[in-house]
Amino acid sequence: MSIIDEYHQRRPTFLALADKAERLIKELIGAENARVHSVTTRVKSVESLEDKLVREPGKYDCLERITDICGARIITYFEDDVDSVASVIEREFLIDRANSTDKRAALDVDRFGYASVHYVVHLDQRREILSEYARFAGMSFEVQIRSILQHAWAEIEHDLQYKSKESIPRELRRRFARLCQVCSKSQMLNFAAFEMHLMIIEAALKRRSRFNQRSSLLIRSHLHCSWRRAR
């Protein structure tokens, strides 16, 4: 049986795993009284899996070796909340260290949007023996944790990958990354100054037809939340 044929057969189980993982992660984070912007899950489409196999021929000999078929994304309000959420994931799941990475430590300042924590996890034995989780025993899924500012910038760069032949100029990326790093901690320094600089960056992106309204709304949502907390 080919990998694609097997995936067609097992996809309902992956969809059920995604639903169960989302509920479980929300419950675990809620029990810690941690505030996050969102927890979402997704399962690769058949077309997306086919594309992956074409891009990386010969890398995978069975479905179990593909660790990102099912994925969860946790968006925090602040960068310093990423670590607290990560500690919950590490405590409650088995971590596949070989396929997990903290991208924050290895990136240049202008690669801010990619500065997230990626885990590949499995349910631990405590849960695998429970009837509601038994059918997911041995299955892995990806967990990505990033702040709302990191997410917004990644959305901008992701859209540009498909809508523009040019990348965002390096200086704009560096400016936005520096501003985000000032604002990403829970101590908001100067809301008005950040708002002014954000408007400058938005204007520059608009002139190049590279403006993402959804990402701007995410950024402004974070700014207002930060400002209220700082007050």
C-alpha positions, 0 to 999 in steps of 0.5 A: 500500500502506498503512503497516499493510499494509507493516508486516505484510509487513516485520515479520519483518525488523524482528523479525530486526533486533531480534534482531541489534541486541540481540546486537550491542549486548551484544557491543559493551558486553562488549568495553568491559568495561562492566557493565550490568543488561540489554539487551533489544529489542522490536518494536512490535505491529501494534496498537501501530502502529495506535494510534500512527497514530491518535494522530498522524494525518497525521504519517507518510506512509511506514513509514520515517519511523517511527523507533521500530518497533524499539527497544533498552533498555539498563539500567545499574547506575549513572547515571554508567554511562549516559554510558560506554554512550552513548559506545559507541553513538555510536562504533559506530552512525550517530546520527540527531541530529534524532530523538535526545535526552538527556532528563536535561538538560531535566527537573525533579527530580521527573521522574527516571524519564524522565531517559534518553538516547534515540538513533535509530540506523542501522548504519554502512557498515562493517556494512551491507556485511557479508552478515549485516547487508545486509538491514538497510541504511537501517533505523533503530531506537531505543536507550534508555539509563537507570539501573536506578533511573530504570527502576524509577521509570518503571515505577511511573509507567507502571503508574499511568498505566493503573491510577490516575486520579491521579498520584503526589503531587509531593512523593513524586516529588521525595523519591524523585528526590532519593534516587535522585540520591544513590544513582545515582552509583557512590559509595554514601553511606549504604545504611541511610539510603536503605533507610529512606527507601525504606521510607517511600516504599513505605508511602506508595504502598501506602496509595494502592494504587499500589505496584509490587512489580517496581519495588521489587525492581529498586530493592533490587537496585541498592541492594545492588549499590551497597552491595557495590561501595562496601565 
